[in-house]
Amino acid sequence: MRIGIAMFYHESHSFVPYKTDISNFEDYGYYETTALYDAFKKTKTELGGFIDTLESYSNVEIVPILCAAAIPSGIVTDNAYTKIEHRMLELLNQVGKLDGLL
């Protein structure tokens, strides 16, 4: 089985006077493909838990796709959301058929 792993995470606050742009994600927690795997393996995080659990199954191929995370701050800009969404969908199309997606 091929299981993809992806995450888009942000805690937005409307009272924060600035918006969260793509650079905030890139500076804090933006990883693609194997960089995602390397950054989160053996961590006590959602993605780390996915990786560590899936590795315990011999019939599972882990397919890391994309992680975009930024620290809690202002509302995400349309530009940042669109870029992350486009790239995540692009990578999903590139990896081929998946049996599941976390």
Secondary structure, DSSP 8 states (H G I E B T S, - for coil): -EEEEEEEE--B-TTSSS-B-HHHHHHHEEEETHHHHHHHTT-SSHHHHHHHHHHT-TT-EEEEEEEEE--SBS-B-HHHHHHHHHHHHHHHHHH---SEE-
